[in-house]
Each structure stands twice: as C-alpha cells, then as structure tokens.
Amino acid sequence: KYENFQLWPEIVGEGLAKISYPEQILSNKILVVRVIDAAWIQELAFKKEEILEKFRNKCKNIYFEDIRFISGNPKDFNNKRM
C-alpha cells in the first residue's frame, strides 16, 4: 500500500532506519513513524524538516504536511522492518 515506505532507509540513513519505520499516513497528509523509544523520537524530531524535504524530492507523487513520531515496542521492529 505504501510503496514509498521502502525508501525510508535512503531518506533517513541506515542507522536511523534500524530504530524507526514509517507505519501509516493519516488523512493523506501526516506520516506516522514508529520509533523505538522517546530519546530517538527527539532525535528524529530535530530532523523532521529534513526528512520531509527528502520525501518531497524523492517521491513526487506524495506530499506530507507533517510527521508524527510515536514510540513502539522493540518487538515490533523485528516484524515490521522492510
């Protein structure tokens, strides 16, 4: 459904892709990203504008107004990683 999500490692880098993944899109404008813990949420929040810009440059057919970072259970990362 979200084929552009496979670009996540390219957009945020391999290191950040290991602790986060895009989960869904709300109202066609908010990207929800699951992150392993609150400390990493803060790190990614500092990079939000950069991440949005990279998505806009790589994926011309989608546009996110914002990113919402949510904390996730580390077990989820084994099941959801691309």
N, C-alpha and C positions, 0 to 999 in steps of 0.2 A: 504493500500500500504506500509506504513512504520510501520509494527507491532512492531518493536523495540522501536518506539517512546513512547510506553506505559511505558517503563522503565524509562522515564525521571525523575519522582519524586524519584525513587530509586537511580538514579545516582547523581542528584544534591541536593536531600533533598526536603522535603515537602515545606519548606519556599521559596526556590528559584523556585520551580515548580509553585508556585502561581503567580509569576511575569514573567514567561518565559515559552515558549514551543517550541519544535523543529517543524519547519514548512516544510522544504524540504531538499533534498540532491541535490547539484549541481555537475554535471559531475562525479557522483558516488564517490566523494571524499571530498566535502565540505558540512558540516552540517550547515544549516541556522537556527538560533534560533531567534525567535521574543521575544523581551524583552520590558517590559512596559515603560521604559524611559532610558535616557542616563546614569544616575547615576548607575542604575542596570546593564547596559551594561558594564560599567567599572568594577563593582564588579565581574561579570561573566568572564570578560576578564582575570582578575587575576587568575581565577580558570580554565582557558582553558585547560592547560596540564593535570590537574587532571581529568577534565571531559572526555577528550579524552581517558585517560588511563582506566577510569571506563567503558567507552563504549567498549573498546577493550577487557577488561576482561569479561564483561557480554555478549557481542554479538560477538561471534567468527566468524560469517558469514558476518560481515560488518567491514569496516575499513575507518575511516575518516582521512584525512591528516590535516584538519583544521576545525575550527568553525568560522562562520561569524555571528556576533550578529547584529541584526537590531532592530530599535525602532518600536514599534507598537502602534496602537490606543488602549487604555484601553478597549473599547467596544469589540475589537476582542477577548479579553481574556474570555469573557462570552460565546462566540460562539465556541471557539477552545479548551477550556480546556478538557482534557481527563477524 
